[in-house]
Amino acid sequence: MKSFRIGSLFGIPIKLDLTFLLVLPLFAYLIGIQIESVTDILNEIWGAGISIDALTGGMTPWILGTIAAIGLFVGVVCHELGHSLTAQRYGFPIESITLWLFGGIAAFSEMPEDWRQELNIAIAGPIVSVLVGIVSYVAFVLSPDVLSGVVAPETLDGIRFVLGYLAVLNVALAIFNMVPAFPMDGGRVLRALLARSQPYARATQQAAGVGKIFAVLMGLFGLLVMNWLLIGIALFVYIGASSESQQVTMKAAFQDVVVSDIMTPATDLHTVSTDTSVAELVKRMFSERHTGYPVLENGRLVGLVTLSDAREIKPVERDAYTVDEVMSTDLKTISPDSDAMTAIEQMQRDNIGRLLVVDSGPGHGMETGSQDYQEQDLVGLISRTDVMTAFNIIQKSGAMGPMGDRESQPAD
């Protein structure tokens, strides 16, 4: 869902996902209805001496629930900062930290493949959560001496409840994140340890397999106790493990493969000219079963026209319009010598199904994504279909074959 920026810490943008605005009131409600039971635990274990009556009257439970929920998510931001600042120390830039339905997530532009670096980055978050829990506990213990006589007794009880709750919850957060359910922190620790003695891709697959098992068990337990949040986390873990395993496997498979190895060359592409009528374009789309065409003028790439563009013109008017009038000139391009994974990541990032492969020619110095199309030649097109076809060939045969004559080495 859509997220918006609320500020930054240490140069890292902090964002709120819209789902966070749904889960924050839910957490405030759940904490509010548990005040009596949680207070009993704090009084029994830590001898807090908190008056339950002072916390359960009027709007007090909901006010304390809201404050504790906000404090919990502040702890989550600190947890993610632990990961992020450690990653930055190793030279990995962080795009943002986003608070959402299941807590927080730090968006890494690149993941480390050195097991020591990943181990340190993974454990940094839980360590910070434990430290936040310790600080909360110290404040809980010292608050009677510091605040006695400064605030009303019922206010002090409320403050101690929130501090005690956050002390327990942050330590619980650290413990929960260390469960070896990849891609959670514990799963990343597991992958780092596995990668000590075997290839990174194989370690990822094994850690993802363990994560899927934990996700299934977590989901089944969530169904037994009818805990929808636990079921949602299980689903998130399962999908996350599958996604990252596939991403890493693809990265290993496409090592040293460039776009020109797997693209459809320009000689095999169906193209249209700028003066083609929209009516003729639609006929070609129907007969050739294509939904997008590069547009050429005097042999140069000038645009891309898709079925969506053609649909904007009413059927009775399509003879009067040409491709030049409906095509898009805001093209997503890539050079033929770019890494195949760069193309895959660009398609994922821009949520598109194809990239035009262009060659600016000597002396032009054009880069991937450039929009100066008058000086570029279309040399091919790479689509998700091209990527998956090449990936299947590499997995099944271990070779690029005629596309690149590159034999892939078996994993050690």
N, C-alpha and C positions, 0 to 999 in steps of 0.2 A: 504494500500500500504506500501512499504518498507520505513522505517525511518532510519535516521542515527544521531548519537550523535554529537553535536557541542560544548558541554561543560557542566558545572554544576554550580549551584548556591545553596549555603547552603547545599551542599552534594546531591542535587537532580539533576539527569541527565536531560539535556535539549536536546530534539531531534527535527529534522525537518522531517516531512513526505514529500514524493515526491510531494504530491498534493500542498504543500505550495509553491514549486517552480513554480507551474502553476498559483496560485492565486496571488502571490506577483506582477508579472508584470501586471496582470489584475487590481489590486487595484491601482498600480502606474498610469496606463492609465486612470482609472475612476477619480482619483483625479486630474490628469493633465488636463482633459477636463472640469473639474468643477472649475478651478482656478478663472475664472472671476466671476462666480455667488457666490462662497464662499467669495471671497474678498469683493464683494458688501455687503454681509451680515455682515462681520466683520467691515467694514467701517460704516455701518448704525447703527448697534446695539452697538458696542464698541468704535466707533469713532477712528478706527485704523489709518486712514489716509494713507493706503497703496496704492501705485501707481500701478494700474492694468497694465499699459504699461510696467512697470519694470519686471512683472512676466510672460508676455505672448509672449515674443520674443524668437525666435530660439528654443534651446533645454531646455530653462528654465522651461517650464511647466512639462516636463518629469523628469527633475532632481528633482524639488520640489516634484513631485508626488511620485518618488521613495523614497526620504528621508521621506516624510510623511507616506508612506506605511510601511517602516521599523520602524518608530517611533510608528505607530499604533500597530504593532506586539510586540514591546518592552512593550507597555502598556498591551497587552494581557498576556505576560509572567508575568508581575507584578501582574495582576489579578489572574492568576493561582497560583502564589507564595503565595498570600493572603490565598487562600484555603489550600495550601499545608502546610505552616508553622503553621497555626492554627490546622490542623489535626495532625501534628507532636507533637504539644504541648499536645494533648490528647493521644499520644502514637500510632498513626496510621501511619505506614511507607508509604512513597510515592515512587512508582517505577520510575516515570519519569513525565516530562511535555513535551508534544508534540505539536508543531505547525503544523496545517494542514489546509485543505480546508476551514473549517468553524471557524477558529480562533485557540483556544488552548484547550487542555484537560489534566487534571492532573489524572494520573493513580493511583488510590488507591488500595492497596493490600487488604484492608478490609474497608467496610463502617460502620460508627457508627450507632448503633440502639438506642442510647440515644438521645431523641429529642433535648435536650439543646445543646449537642455537635454538632449535625447536623445543628441546627439553626446557631450556631456561625461559623461553617465552611462555610456554604452556603453564609452568608452575608459578610464574610471577603473579598471575591473577589470583589463584587460591591463597598464595602467601599474603597478598594485600588484603584479601577478605578476612583472613585470620587476624591481621594487624588491626583492621577496622573493628573487628569484634573485641579485641583486647582493649583498644582505646575506649570503646563503648562501655566495657565492663569496669574499667578504671574510673570512668566518669560516673558510672552507676554507684560504685563504692564510695567515691569522694563527695558526691552531690549532697548528702545530708550535712556534712561538715561545712561545705562551701556555701550552700544555699539556705541552710536553716536560719530563720529569722529574716531572710531577704525576701522570700516568697511565701505565700500562704501554704499551710500543710497539704491541702488537697492538690495545689499546683505542683508541689514537690513530689507528691505521689505520682502524678501524671508524668512528670519528667523522668522519674526513676523507672516507671513502667516502660516508657519508650526506649530508654537507654538499655534496660535489661533485655527487652525484646530484640533490639538491634544487635546486642552482643551475641545472643543465642543464634539469631537468624543468619548473621554474617559468617559465623563459624559453620553453621549448617550448610550455607551456600558453598563454602570452600570444600566441605566434605562431599556434597552432592556432585560438584563439578569434577571431582577426582575419580568418580566412577568411570571405569575404562570403557565408556560408550562413545566411540568416535562418532562425530567430530567434537565432542565435549573435551574439556581440558585433560581429563584422565585418559581419553582415547588418544589425544595427541602425545601425551607422555608415553603411552604404550607404543605408538608408531615410532617415536624417537628412539626408544630402547630397542625395538625390532630392527630399526634401520642401522644399528651399530654393526650388524653382521650380515646384512643382505641388502639388495637394491631397494631404493626408496619406493618404487612403484609396488614391489611385492609386499613391503612392510605396510604400505597404505592399504592394499587389498586385505591383508590379514587383520589389521586394526579395524577396517570397515566391517569385516565379517563379524568380529567380536561386538562391534557397536550395534549391528543389526540384531544379533541375538539378545543383547540387553534391551534394545528397543522393543522387541516382541514381548519379552518377559515383562517389561515395564507397562506396555499396553495391556497385556492380559491382566496384570494386577490392577491397573486402573479401571478395567471393566468390572472386575470382581467387587471393588469398593466404590464403583460409580464415581470416580474422580476424573472429571473431564479435562482438567488441567494436566494431569499426569498422562492421560491418553494423548493430548495434544503435543506434549513434550516428546513422548515416544515416537509419534509420527514425524516430528521435526528431526529427531535423531536419526531415524531410519532413512528419511529422504536426504538428509545432509551427508550421511555416510555413503549412500549410493552415489550422490552427485560428486563428492570429492574423489571417491575412488575412480569414477569414470574420467574425471578431469585429469588426474595424475596419470592414469593408464594411457590416456590419449597423448599427454605430454611426452611420455616415454616412447610411445609408438611413433610420434612425429618428430623425434629428435633428429636434427640434421636434414629434415624435409622442408623444402621451400615451396612457395605458392605455385611456381611454374611446374612442379612435379605432379600436382594433383588437380590443377585447374582444367577447365574445358577451354581449349585454345580458340582464338578468334575465328580460325578457319572453319570450326565446327559450330559456331554460334549463329543463331537466327537474329538478324538485325533489321531495323527499319530506318528509312530516311525521314528527314524533317517534313517533307511534303506529302507523306503518306496520309491518306484520310483516316479519320477515326473509324469510319465504317469498314474500310479495308483492314485496318488493324484488328478489329474485333473478329472479322472473318478468319484472319490468319491465326489469331489466338485459338479459335474454335477448331480449325483444321490441323494446326501444328501442336495443339495442346500445350501452349506456353502462356504464362501469365505476366511475363515481363520481357522487354526487348531493349537492348542498348540502341541508342539513336545516333546515327552517323551523318555527318555532312562533309562532303569532299574527303571522305575517308577518315575524318577526325571524330572522336567521341565528343558529343555535345549534350547528351542527356540520357535519361532512362524513362521509358513509359511502361506503365503497368495496367493491369485490368482495372484497378481502382481509379486510375486516371481516366480511363475510357468510360467508366460508369458515370462519371460526373456529367457527361454529355447525354442529353436525351436521345433515344434511338432515332427519332425523326430528324434530328439536327446533325447526326454524325457525318453525313456526306459533306457538310459545310465547314467542318473543323478538320484541321490537320494535326499531326502528331506534335509539330512545333508549338502548338498553342496549349497543349495539355501535359506535355512531358515535364519531368522534374530535372532541374539542373543542379540541385543540391545533392550531389552524388557521394556515395561512400566508395572510396577507391583504395587500392593497395598495389604495391609494386610486385613484379613477378619474383624478385629475389628476397622478399620478406619471408620470415619463418612462417610455416603453416599454422603454428599455434597462435601467432600474432593475428592471423586472419580469423581463426576460430574465436579468439577472445574479443576481437572487434565486432564480429557478428553477434556474439552474446551480449556485449555491452550496449550495442545500438539496437538490439532486438530486431535484426533483419535477417533475411534468408540468403542473401547473396552479396558479393562484393565484385565490383568491376576491377579487373586487373589492367593497369595502364603502365605504359613506358613513356616517360617524358623525353627520352632521347638524350644524347650527350650534350652537355652544356646547359641544360635547362635547370637542373638541380631541384626538380620537384620532389616532394615528399609524399608519403602515404597520407591520403585524406585531402590532398590539395584540391582546390576547386577551380584552378585555372585550366580549363579543359581545352582551350584553343591550341595548346602546345603538347597535347598528350595523344598517344596512339593506343587504341584498344588492342590488347594482346590476348585477352581471355576473360573468363569469368569463373569465380569460385563460389560454389553454393554449399549449403549444408548437405545436400545429396552427394556432392563430390567428396566432401570430407568423410561422410559415413561410409561411402563406397571404398575409399582408400584405407580407412581404419579397419574395415572388415577384411580387406585383402592382406593388410599387414599382420593382423591377428591370426588369420588362418594359414597364411603361407610363410610369414616371417620375412617377406621381401616386398620391395616396391615394384618389382617386375619392370615392364617397359616404361613405366612412368619415371623411374629414376635409377633403375639398376642398382639399388642399394640393398644389400643383404643386412637384415637386422640381426644383431648378436643376441643369443639367448642369455637370459638373466643368469647370473652366477648363483 
